[in-house]
Amino acid sequence: MAAVRIGDVDAFPENQGVRVDVGEHRVAVFRIEDTFYAIGDRCSHAEASLAEGEVFDGDVECPRHGSEFSLETGKPGALPATQPVPVYEINVVDGDVMLVIGEDQT
């Protein structure tokens, strides 16, 4: 596993997604108060950017067809998506936001 610095805490607005590309990984990062979440940015149904979706109650809504994905588990909670998106670990160290990429994440 490798941790990659993706920005300062202040670079991530609250309750909005920010798309981050790290190598082949396209990741949607969300800041909810002091907690950060990172999930795969591509909706498993229609490839839309989840970073562009609306955040509510711990989920993000796909802007294209309305599927909802848990920011904690990546699992869809509403159709038409049926497959989860990857979930990434995020650590904040001295104001730096670090994204952890594992070998098994695609």
C-alpha positions in Angstrom: 0.0 0.0 0.0 1.1 3.5 -0.8 0.0 6.8 0.8 -0.1 9.7 -1.5 -0.6 13.4 -0.5 -3.6 14.7 -2.4 -3.8 18.2 -0.9 -4.3 20.4 2.2 -7.4 20.0 4.3 -8.6 23.4 3.1 -8.5 22.3 -0.5 -11.6 20.1 0.2 -14.8 22.0 0.7 -17.4 20.6 3.1 -20.2 18.4 1.7 -18.9 18.5 -1.8 -16.8 16.0 -3.9 -13.4 16.7 -5.4 -12.1 14.4 -8.1 -8.5 13.3 -7.6 -6.5 11.3 -10.1 -3.6 9.1 -8.7 -2.0 7.0 -11.3 -4.8 4.9 -12.8 -7.1 5.6 -9.9 -9.9 8.1 -10.3 -11.1 8.9 -6.8 -14.0 11.1 -5.4 -13.0 12.7 -2.1 -15.6 14.1 0.2 -15.2 16.1 3.4 -18.1 15.9 5.9 -17.2 18.1 8.9 -13.8 16.8 10.0 -14.1 13.3 8.4 -12.8 12.5 4.9 -14.2 9.7 2.6 -12.8 8.5 -0.7 -14.6 6.2 -3.2 -14.1 5.4 -6.8 -15.3 8.3 -8.9 -17.0 6.3 -11.6 -20.6 5.3 -11.0 -20.8 1.5 -11.5 -23.9 1.9 -13.6 -23.1 4.7 -16.1 -19.5 5.9 -15.5 -20.7 9.3 -14.3 -18.4 11.3 -11.9 -19.6 10.8 -8.4 -17.5 13.8 -7.3 -20.1 15.9 -9.1 -23.0 14.3 -7.1 -25.0 15.7 -4.2 -24.0 14.5 -0.7 -26.7 13.7 2.0 -26.9 11.4 5.0 -23.6 9.7 4.3 -24.3 8.9 0.7 -23.6 10.5 -2.6 -26.1 10.6 -5.4 -24.9 9.9 -9.0 -25.7 13.0 -11.0 -26.7 11.0 -14.1 -29.3 8.5 -13.0 -29.7 9.0 -9.2 -28.1 5.9 -7.8 -26.9 6.5 -4.3 -23.6 5.2 -2.9 -22.5 4.9 0.7 -19.4 7.0 1.4 -18.3 4.4 4.0 -18.8 1.2 2.1 -19.1 2.1 -1.6 -22.3 0.0 -1.8 -25.2 1.3 -3.9 -28.4 2.0 -1.9 -30.7 2.8 -4.9 -31.1 1.6 -8.4 -30.2 1.5 -11.2 -26.6 0.8 -9.9 -26.2 -2.7 -8.4 -22.4 -3.0 -8.0 -20.3 -1.2 -5.4 -17.5 1.3 -6.1 -14.1 1.0 -4.5 -13.5 2.6 -1.1 -10.1 4.1 -0.3 -8.5 4.9 3.1 -7.9 8.6 3.9 -5.6 9.9 6.6 -5.0 13.4 7.7 -1.5 14.2 8.9 -0.6 17.7 10.0 -3.1 19.2 7.7 -2.1 17.0 4.7 -4.8 14.7 3.2 -3.2 11.4 2.4 -4.9 8.8 0.1 -4.0 5.2 0.7 -3.9 3.1 -2.5 -3.9 -0.7 -2.0 -2.8 -3.3 -4.6 -6.3 -4.8 -4.8 -8.1 -1.5 -5.7 -9.1 -0.9 -9.3 
